[in-house]
Amino acid sequence: MSDPEFPWPYTVRRSSRARNVRLSVSVDGLTVVVPPKFNVSRGLAPILESRRDWVEKAMEKVSERVLQMEKTKGLPLTVDLAAIDEKWWVTMAPLVGQRLVAKDGTLMLTSDFRESEALVALRRWLLLKGRIHLPPLLRSAAKRHSFQVADVSVKEQKSRWGSCSSRGNINLNSRLLFLPPHLVRHVLLHELCHLKEMNHSKRFHSLLESLDPDAQLHAQELKRAWSMVPGWVFQAG
């Protein structure tokens, strides 16, 4: 959508979980989440105008992130997974019967790959690593703090580190592997707290801070954490 009085296009999404209008900015643009019965035509314009300065600053940060992604596009020399303290060197060599071999800290890609094919293979490997390492971390945290998780899935997501459904299912972003352990732990605890509080109310934040005393500091760090994810992860194959 667009508004002649508002300088940025935006997408409106209705959510049954939303109590108030919520704005978020990602590389895909501005998204406005509204409650189911919210009157968009009458009530949205004054809210957008009141948040104009915030949107402008958020857009500037996203632009910086896009520039950082552009700098790190192309086949990487190394893959640094801070969350699990692993560093992998990337090389290409003739392989017989295999397209990617991960062994002894080296990711070996078949030399007959085009760059786009090699990047697809790396992203698939990253997703597999996420599915191996992230669910056990979440379930360990859940057990430690007495949360009941129905199911855990790991996906590639562009703008969210994780999400929690009303059925108790938690989705995690494979790109969490690039973040330091304390930020990964913060994301895990954040999603676990949604099992008891499906919103961002005072009760939610109180619960989160009881588990992560530095939650506010970590939340601020997390806003800049996308700069830790290299651009090749998002590059179209």
N, C-alpha and C positions, 0 to 999 in steps of 0.2 A: 504494500500500500504506500501511498504518498500523500503528503499534505502540503499545499502551497506555502503555508506558514512555518513548516518544519523542514529543515534543509536535508534530512536524511530519509531515504526510503526505509520501510520497516515491514515486518511480518507479524500479524496478530494471530496468537494461538490461544484457544480457550482451554482451560484446565479445570477439572472438577475438584482438584486439590487446592486451587488458588483461592485465597481469601481476599487478597488485594492485587492491584495491578503491579506486575513485576517486569522490569526491563533488563535485558541481557545483551551484551555485544560480543560477537565472535568474528572469525574471519568470514563467516557467511552473512554478516551484517547485524542489524538491530532486530531483536525479537521482543515483542510485547506479549506477555502472558496475562490473560484476564480471567476473572471468575466467569462461570457459565452464563449468568444472567446480566453481566455488565453491558451497559449501553455504550458501544464503541463510538457511534456517531455523535453522541452528546458529551460523553464523559472523558474521552481519551485526549482530546486536544489540549485542555488545560494541564493535564498531567504531563504530557510530553513537553509542553512549554516550561513547566516548573523544573523539569529534569534536563533541560537543554545543556547546561554547563557540564553536568555529569556525562551525558552522552558524548559531548565533544571530546572530553578527556579520555573516555573509554575508546572512542574511535581512533584517537592519536596513538594509544597504547597498542591497539590492534594493528595499526599501520606499521609500528615499530616491529611487531611480531612477524608481520608478513615480510618485511625487509630482512629480518634475521633468517627466516625460512629460505628466502631466495639465496642467501649467502651459503647455505649448507645443503643446497640441492646437488644432485648427482651422486654417483656411487661413492660411499664413504670409505676411508682408509681403516677406520675403527668403529666399533659399536660399543659405547660405554653404558652399561646398565647399572646405574648407581644404586638402585633399589636393592639389588642382590649382590652388589660388589663384584661384578664381572666385567671384564674388558675383552672384546673379541677383535682380532685383526681380520680384515677382509682381503681376500686375494682371489685371483682367477687362475684356473689351471685346467688342463684336459682331464675330464673325468669319464670313466667308463660305466655306463648304466646308472649313474646318479647325476643329479643337477646341483645339489648342495650337500656339502659334508661339514658338520660342525665337530671339531675334535681338537683337544689340547689348546684351547684359546684361539683357534683359527676357524673362520668361516670360509670355506673354499667353494667357490662358485664355478660351474663349468664354463670354460673359456669360449664356448660357442653361444653363450647368452649375449643378446643385445643388452644395452644398459637398462632399458625399460623392463626387460624380462628379469634381469638381475635384481632390480629394485622390488619387483613383485615377489620374488623368492625371498628376499630379505624381510619384507613385511609379513609374509606368511610365517617365516621362522620366528619373528618377533611375537606374532599372535600366539604361536604355539608355546613360546617361552612364558608369555603371560598366563596362559591356561595351566601351565605346569606350576608356576610359582605363586601367583596372586591368590587363588582360592584357598590354599593352605594358610597363607598369612591371615586372610579374613576369618577363616574358621577358628584359627588359634586365638585371635583377638575376641571373637564371639564367645568362645569357651571361657576365656579369662574373665570376661565381664558379664557372663550369664545372659547372652542373647541367643535367641533361637532363629537360625537362618534356614529358610526353606530350600533355596537353590542359589548357586553362584555361577554366573557366566562372565566370560571375558570377551570383549569385542573391540573393534577399532572405532573410536568416536572422535569427532572433530572438536567438540566444544565442552564436553563434560568429562570429568574424571571418574564419575560413578553415578549410580542412581539406584533407588530402592522402590519397589512396588508395594502396593497395599497387601499383596499376598505373601510378603516376606521374601521375595526374590531380589537379589542384589546383582547389578551389572557393574563391572569394573572395566576401565579403559586399559588396553594393553600398553599404552604409552606411559602408564605409571612407572614402568620399569626404568625410565630415564630419570626419575625423581629421587632425591635422597630419602633414606629410610624414614626420617621423622615426618616428612610430608606425606609419604605413602601411609604411614600409620594414622595421620590426621584424617586422610580421606576415608580410610577403612572405618575409623571410629565415627566419622560424620555419617556415613551410610548406615552403620549399625544403629545409631541413635534414631534414625528415621523409622526403624522397626517399632519404636515406641511413640515417636512423635513425627507424624507424617507432614510436617510443615517446618517453618523456621521461627517458631514462636519463642517466647522467653523461656518456656519450659524446655524446649529443644536445646537452646544454647546453654542453659544451666546444666542439663544432662551431659552435653558434650564437654563443657568445661570441667565437670567433675571427673571425667576420664582423661581429658587432655587439658591441663591447667594453662598451657600456652596456646589454646585454640585460636584466640584472636590474632596472635602474632603469626601462627601458621597459616591462617586464612589469608592474611595479607601477603605472605610469601607465595601462597598458591596462586594468587592473581598474576604473578610474574613467572610462574613455573613453566608456562608454555615455551618460554625462551630456551628451556633445557631440552626441548624435543627438537631434533635436527630436521631440517626441511625435507630431506629425502623420504622421511616417513609419510609425508603428505603428497609427494610428487606422484602425478598420475603415471601409471605404467602403460 
